């Protein structure tokens, strides 16, 4: 632990790659044996699928299982292929319920059913229960292994319950308090229990509970849990009856997952399922090609628009010189607005119903930016070319910036309103839309100003 | 809690806004009184600075303090202005050390010094100790209020220590184990302590500790803590001696902060300090104008490039029609690569030293994408115009995509290598660079193919 992670990881990756290339598996086993499972994870994340399969087989069964538990679900599902059914079922059975759910979301349906069938009866019941909740819901991510208590119980009674569940309960530090019909009426922290006298009644000790509903969006529930700095949050049904607990580590995992998705889509790519270096180039291409094609097809719009104004360009070729600058600036303004609003949506700072407020703010912002850039553009173009050209450029920048900011700010909200990931919709759409409409504005202004 | 947050929040915001407008402070006080501090936070995040100041003054002192503690540092610092010095010092003194540090990073230096001076002696010593660590370091974000134990102690002794620190310790669930010279030799969980017999020696119970150094980057330390699903991680000096604990809730806060920053910069804006709706339009403009100007200035490059080829455009006006499509596609490919690699950097999946691996992967990815789009572009342009034009478009798309992916993938790594935020550097730089170089490639290919 003392020496920096990355160092050791890099060295390991290099050695492993060489030894696998040299097929020197005996020395490879020696190299691997001293490495802790936690330190093996980053190594796995930097190796190719084949390499991962090789070194995984070289690990002792128990260590292999430990590593498996720590890996991301996509890497886990990679490893499952090519393992014996018995081994697979064993690994799957050893996972926590919530980890099983993540993995089930990864593997093909056929394997998923096999995995479920392989589970011991009681485990299967629990896991299937979670599978009942829709993908992306808080219910699907909650833990069923918790300790709960009752208002009418004493601290001593509750502590006894905690002690009996020490080994299997996933969370014991936040304990939901239930009434006789399992409604969540509050929570007590283990800290609070330790500080109180044994005969104290839980009802005297508990604090109000922050909960999320099982059908709530998992991201919102996770964000809530994180914002309120809770170690675990009770997940309830519509009647506030306890269903499970969302633990902070699962909340972080959900948020990280969502943020990777947003980041990717903001950049116009589908999220990678695996760490970058362990993602085959083919998958990189796949993650980008769709959006790239969509955008390219959209961009043909600009070709059409320009060909409409081809005559104008022939008359005043200089107009063509500013096309990249104008649409580029429009696109940037639009993406700025889209990025800001998309992030605000993710953080829960704005909702779709804030449409009007956002629109007016972005119109004002875009207008100010356009006024500034327009003035500059006018001055420069007027000096470099003619005052008329300057006027055309200035006016276009003003209009394009205002339009782009408004469109960029509103698209994410519309996307969310129609239940599409705001990040998907925003940037690609905006660049295309702003490019095309910006060009139209540009040439219309040019024609009227230059009297063509 | 039962009814959806957003609902109540929205209603509150509307009512408050109206009542403040109507200066009806008495009814406003009645409206506020039943609302819990936790529910007031989202309301604060949707009000203007002025409105926030008004309702804050209407809250009873103790509730006001509770709300203050829950607010983001920028909103806290907003409130501090216009409060009595005594009140300010009180609020500041009531914060945890780490919350104080966040706030001190927000307020002007003069106020910061005043705030520190206002602290009780012992508190000031602790806070100043943290201030000793550089901004953005793990040390600056660690908590000094923890419980530690010794290898040689028994479980019972350790539990006694925990009980004495229940009220002030920020974390009691993960307990670092020290040797006689304060080196961290392991950790025990409170869960483990509860499960063990009182006379058990800690050395028999402890597990190896994952630590981070105080001068480590706070983001990396936080990511580590989250990835390892730790509730708290010991922060140590170069000799592995315990300095403090990084708690998971602070880790989440750091990561959220960094992610907002990355998201913003990816979109070419400076991060907002406050929730979107409570950010004045002026600040929105400020957050965007700098990058927009930089990009616009960069874009003038494209004007120069094009003016070099003005003659070519005059000869073959149709070439001008494809300019937006070509540079647009280049920009998209570049941003895709940049976004992917920037995120991989943030997650620690790649480091600067992976430069070559990333470069080769992006060259291959870009090449494949270019081949695909180029073929399509050739076909379409050949049909719509002439085979020569088709060839020009196809070849340009191939070259531009390959170049863009390579540049886009490597820029974030270079940025990180020179200690600049990868997100800052990537997209703005890429769009400009790719636009300009793309145009050069385009017209050079055009000239040679069309023999101009």
Interface residues (C-beta under 8 A of the other chain):
Chain A: X1 X2 X5 X6 X10 X36 X38 X42 X45 X46 X162 X163 X166 X167 X172 X173 X190 X191 X194 X195 X208 X209 X210 X211 X224 X226 X228 X229 X231 X240 X248 X249 X252 X255 X256 X259 X260 X262 X263 X264 X266 X267 X268 X269 X272 X275 X276 X277 X281 X284 X285 X287 X288 X289 X291 X292 X293 X295 X296 X299 X300 X302 X303 X306 X307 X310 X313 X314 X317 X318 X320 X321 X322 X323 X324 X325 X327 X328 X329 X331 X332 X333 X335 X336 X338 X339 X340 X341 X342 X343 X344 X346 X347 X348 X349 X350 X351 X353 X354 X357 X358 X361 X364 X365 X368 X369 X372 X373 X376 X377 X380 X427 X428 X431 X432 X435 X439
Chain B: X1 X2 X5 X6 X10 X36 X38 X42 X45 X46 X162 X163 X166 X167 X172 X173 X190 X191 X194 X195 X208 X209 X210 X211 X224 X226 X228 X229 X231 X240 X248 X249 X252 X255 X256 X259 X260 X262 X263 X264 X266 X267 X268 X269 X272 X275 X276 X277 X281 X284 X285 X287 X288 X289 X291 X292 X293 X295 X296 X299 X300 X302 X303 X306 X307 X310 X313 X314 X317 X318 X320 X321 X322 X323 X324 X325 X327 X328 X329 X331 X332 X333 X335 X336 X338 X339 X340 X341 X342 X343 X344 X346 X347 X348 X349 X350 X351 X353 X354 X357 X358 X361 X364 X365 X368 X369 X372 X373 X376 X377 X380 X427 X428 X431 X432 X435 X439
